[in-house]
Amino acid sequence: MTAPRPGNGPVGRPDADLFDMGGFEGLTMADLLGPADQGQRRGGAKAQPLRGASSGAGATAAGAPAATPVTRRSVDDFDFDEEAFLAALDENEPVGTTGDVVKGVVIGVESDGVYVDVGGKAPGFMPKKEAGLGVIPNLKERFPKGLAVEVLVTREQNADGMVTISARALALRQSWEKLRAMEKEGKVVQVKVNGFNRGGVTCDLEGLRGFIPRSQLQDGENHEALVGKTFGVTFLEVNPETRKLVLSEKKAASAAFFSELSVGQLVEGLVVSIKPYGYFVDLGGVSGLLHHSAVSGGQIRDLREVFNPGDRVRALVTELDPGRGRIALNTALLEGQPGEILIERDTVMAEAEDRANRARSVLRQQEQAAG
């Protein structure tokens, strides 16, 4: 028996005789599938003969067997529902990405953490150390079943669909935001010193560790003795990225002092230094500047002719700049006539209260006339 050769059908009959493709020439995929028929629904599609094939049963092209009819199918022929599809997508949608705040309900508590239903296909897990600021001795008391909580996603869902969440991280974020708002408003807050090191002292504020440098303490030379003491501070730096919270007692004292001052007010202080442009006067932890042009209406050859370091000065406040910590002072307005303070300094200082009232009246009159 002669073995068939590759590429041939049964002996003596080539493949071309068995599979005549002539009837398919020039056809496109749309021709093969047939025209769209919007009226057809599932179970109602009709078999359509191929274009180019005879309509008679068993008809062939060039003697070939009749082509098998192609059944058209529409989307409706499949078990498909748009609402069900969207619901399936929602069900498998990850719940929260890292950094998102989500709400949920406590559904279980174990020794190592808390399980919270956050709306995903699996509950969120909050490790015990992430349950809040500080130490929480009893998780079950702190997180009873059914408790509504708000947490921060710290790790996106794993292969089981579970996300890692944290109440502590959310509390810290909220603390930084609160302190930034306080810094912007220039708030003074009370803190209790709980530790010290070579550079300063430490305290806790809104669950965060704060640091007060020695240079920003009223008693920086004896800062070890401040542990346990409570006093007002304000903000030098609030940086959540670097976790730096730097505070100042001196700046707080300045802010409190400024809040009690007003332009035209009579103040008293001690001359602490003399510069070519004027005197620096200590007003009680805050310095004011008595500029040489505001000392007297007369001609001054040397500032030491009027005041020296250690002398007490009474002067009017003429300008306040809390942002820059500047207070402008004036003694010339206390003179009855230009240059009087050069000759009768003690008299001018002793009568400063009455002279200040007259000076304020004059200033008001000048403002009204200018207005």
Summary of the structure (lengths in Angstrom):
residues: 371
radius of gyration: 44.5
end to end distance: 128.2
largest distance: 146.3
contacts: 1009
relative contact order: 0.06
helix: 30%
strand: 29%
